[in-house]
Amino acid sequence: MKIEFDTRYLEIVGGDIKTAMMLAVGITKQIEADKTDEPCEYGNYWGMTINKWEALGFGGKKSQKTIRKILLETKLWKEILWGYPKHTKYWVDIKKIEELIAKIIKTENTEAKRIEEERSIAHVENLNKLIGEV
């Protein structure tokens, strides 16, 4: 499984790197589930055991629970208990994440444009000073 990480995930989850990384894993797993499973009106949930999360570097059960709590608070991540014996299944709102990233990119572009304009103005002011000194 190849995980794609976008630094904008940090902004979505409030700056915590482990939470952003778990979101990246979740996005990857959700895309896989959506491609391979039959469409479901409630979304295609996917499974991941505590041991698998731990193997990916997310610590033990307590650490994972803390990270998942942050993800649940974003409303982009859902969990259900499924089957017998019960095990946790997950769902990630890919569409909402794409919308959030688009907003972040728009803000970044606006900020970059503002900075470029300020630099241009400063450059012109410096040139005018130089011309005035000649």
C-alpha positions as a Markdown table, in Angstrom:
| # | Residue | x | y | z |
|---|---|---|---|---|
| 1 | Met | 0.0 | 0.0 | 0.0 |
| 2 | Lys | 1.5 | 3.3 | -1.1 |
| 3 | Ile | 0.5 | 6.2 | 1.1 |
| 4 | Glu | 0.3 | 9.7 | -0.4 |
| 5 | Phe | 0.8 | 12.5 | 2.2 |
| 6 | Asp | -0.2 | 16.1 | 1.6 |
| 7 | Thr | 1.1 | 18.6 | 4.1 |
| 8 | Arg | -2.4 | 20.2 | 4.0 |
| 9 | Tyr | -3.6 | 17.3 | 6.0 |
| 10 | Leu | -1.8 | 18.9 | 8.9 |
| 11 | Glu | -4.0 | 22.0 | 8.6 |
| 12 | Ile | -7.1 | 19.8 | 8.4 |
| 13 | Val | -6.4 | 17.9 | 11.6 |
| 14 | Gly | -5.0 | 20.8 | 13.6 |
| 15 | Gly | -1.2 | 20.3 | 13.1 |
| 16 | Asp | -0.6 | 16.9 | 14.7 |
| 17 | Ile | 1.7 | 14.9 | 12.4 |
| 18 | Lys | 0.6 | 11.4 | 13.6 |
| 19 | Thr | -3.1 | 12.4 | 13.1 |
| 20 | Ala | -2.3 | 13.7 | 9.6 |
| 21 | Met | -0.4 | 10.5 | 8.8 |
| 22 | Met | -3.4 | 8.3 | 10.0 |
| 23 | Leu | -5.7 | 10.4 | 7.9 |
| 24 | Ala | -3.4 | 9.8 | 4.9 |
| 25 | Val | -3.5 | 6.0 | 5.5 |
| 26 | Gly | -7.3 | 6.3 | 5.9 |
| 27 | Ile | -7.6 | 8.2 | 2.6 |
| 28 | Thr | -5.6 | 5.5 | 0.8 |
| 29 | Lys | -7.6 | 2.7 | 2.4 |
| 30 | Gln | -10.9 | 4.5 | 1.5 |
| 31 | Ile | -9.9 | 4.9 | -2.1 |
| 32 | Glu | -9.0 | 1.2 | -2.3 |
| 33 | Ala | -12.4 | 0.3 | -0.7 |
| 34 | Asp | -14.3 | 2.5 | -3.0 |
| 35 | Lys | -12.6 | 0.9 | -6.0 |
| 36 | Thr | -12.9 | -2.7 | -5.0 |
| 37 | Asp | -16.2 | -2.9 | -3.0 |
| 38 | Glu | -19.7 | -2.8 | -4.2 |
| 39 | Pro | -21.1 | 0.7 | -3.8 |
| 40 | Cys | -23.0 | 1.2 | -0.6 |
| 41 | Glu | -25.4 | 4.1 | 0.2 |
| 42 | Tyr | -23.7 | 4.5 | 3.6 |
| 43 | Gly | -20.2 | 4.4 | 2.2 |
| 44 | Asn | -17.7 | 1.6 | 1.9 |
| 45 | Tyr | -16.2 | 0.9 | 5.3 |
| 46 | Trp | -12.7 | -0.7 | 5.6 |
| 47 | Gly | -11.0 | -2.6 | 8.4 |
| 48 | Met | -7.7 | -2.2 | 10.1 |
| 49 | Thr | -6.7 | -4.0 | 13.3 |
| 50 | Ile | -4.9 | -2.4 | 16.3 |
| 51 | Asn | -1.9 | -4.5 | 15.4 |
| 52 | Lys | -1.8 | -3.2 | 11.8 |
| 53 | Trp | -2.1 | 0.4 | 13.0 |
| 54 | Glu | 0.8 | -0.3 | 15.4 |
| 55 | Ala | 2.9 | -1.8 | 12.7 |
| 56 | Leu | 2.4 | 1.4 | 10.7 |
| 57 | Gly | 3.9 | 3.4 | 13.6 |
| 58 | Phe | 0.7 | 4.6 | 15.4 |
| 59 | Gly | 1.6 | 3.2 | 18.8 |
| 60 | Gly | -0.6 | 1.0 | 21.0 |
| 61 | Lys | -4.3 | 1.0 | 21.5 |
| 62 | Lys | -4.3 | 4.1 | 23.8 |
| 63 | Ser | -2.2 | 6.2 | 21.4 |
| 64 | Gln | -4.4 | 5.1 | 18.4 |
| 65 | Lys | -7.6 | 5.9 | 20.3 |
| 66 | Thr | -6.3 | 9.4 | 21.0 |
| 67 | Ile | -5.4 | 10.0 | 17.3 |
| 68 | Arg | -8.7 | 8.6 | 16.1 |
| 69 | Lys | -10.6 | 10.8 | 18.6 |
| 70 | Ile | -9.1 | 13.9 | 16.9 |
| 71 | Leu | -10.1 | 12.4 | 13.5 |
| 72 | Leu | -13.6 | 11.8 | 14.6 |
| 73 | Glu | -13.9 | 15.4 | 15.8 |
| 74 | Thr | -13.1 | 16.6 | 12.2 |
| 75 | Lys | -16.3 | 14.8 | 11.0 |
| 76 | Leu | -14.2 | 13.5 | 8.1 |
| 77 | Trp | -13.7 | 10.1 | 9.8 |
| 78 | Lys | -16.4 | 7.6 | 10.9 |
| 79 | Glu | -16.1 | 4.4 | 12.8 |
| 80 | Ile | -18.5 | 1.5 | 13.4 |
| 81 | Leu | -18.3 | -1.8 | 15.2 |
| 82 | Trp | -19.0 | -4.7 | 12.8 |
| 83 | Gly | -19.5 | -8.4 | 12.9 |
| 84 | Tyr | -19.0 | -11.0 | 15.6 |
| 85 | Pro | -16.7 | -10.7 | 17.4 |
| 86 | Lys | -16.9 | -7.0 | 17.0 |
| 87 | His | -14.2 | -5.2 | 15.1 |
| 88 | Thr | -13.8 | -1.6 | 14.1 |
| 89 | Lys | -14.4 | -0.5 | 10.5 |
| 90 | Tyr | -13.6 | 3.0 | 9.2 |
| 91 | Trp | -14.9 | 5.4 | 6.6 |
| 92 | Val | -13.3 | 8.6 | 5.4 |
| 93 | Asp | -15.2 | 11.5 | 3.6 |
| 94 | Ile | -13.0 | 11.8 | 0.6 |
| 95 | Lys | -15.3 | 14.4 | -1.1 |
| 96 | Lys | -15.2 | 16.7 | 1.9 |
| 97 | Ile | -11.4 | 16.4 | 2.2 |
| 98 | Glu | -11.0 | 17.3 | -1.4 |
| 99 | Glu | -13.2 | 20.4 | -0.8 |
| 100 | Leu | -11.2 | 21.4 | 2.2 |
| 101 | Ile | -7.9 | 21.0 | 0.3 |
| 102 | Ala | -9.3 | 23.1 | -2.6 |
| 103 | Lys | -10.1 | 25.9 | -0.1 |
| 104 | Ile | -6.7 | 25.7 | 1.5 |
| 105 | Ile | -5.0 | 25.9 | -2.0 |
| 106 | Lys | -7.1 | 28.9 | -2.8 |
| 107 | Thr | -6.0 | 30.6 | 0.4 |
| 108 | Glu | -2.4 | 29.7 | -0.3 |
| 109 | Asn | -2.6 | 31.1 | -3.8 |
| 110 | Thr | -4.2 | 34.3 | -2.5 |
| 111 | Glu | -1.5 | 34.7 | 0.1 |
| 112 | Ala | 1.3 | 33.9 | -2.4 |
| 113 | Lys | -0.2 | 36.6 | -4.8 |
| 114 | Arg | -0.4 | 39.1 | -2.0 |
| 115 | Ile | 3.2 | 38.5 | -1.0 |
| 116 | Glu | 4.3 | 38.8 | -4.7 |
| 117 | Glu | 2.5 | 42.1 | -5.0 |
| 118 | Glu | 4.2 | 43.4 | -1.8 |
| 119 | Arg | 7.6 | 42.4 | -3.2 |
| 120 | Ser | 6.9 | 44.1 | -6.5 |
| 121 | Ile | 5.8 | 47.3 | -4.7 |
| 122 | Ala | 8.9 | 47.2 | -2.5 |
| 123 | His | 11.1 | 46.6 | -5.6 |
| 124 | Val | 9.6 | 49.6 | -7.4 |
| 125 | Glu | 10.0 | 51.7 | -4.3 |
| 126 | Asn | 13.7 | 50.7 | -4.0 |
| 127 | Leu | 14.2 | 51.5 | -7.7 |
| 128 | Asn | 12.7 | 54.9 | -7.2 |
| 129 | Lys | 15.0 | 55.6 | -4.3 |
| 130 | Leu | 18.0 | 54.6 | -6.4 |
| 131 | Ile | 16.9 | 56.7 | -9.3 |
| 132 | Gly | 16.3 | 59.7 | -6.9 |
| 133 | Glu | 19.9 | 59.3 | -5.5 |
| 134 | Val | 21.5 | 59.3 | -8.9 |
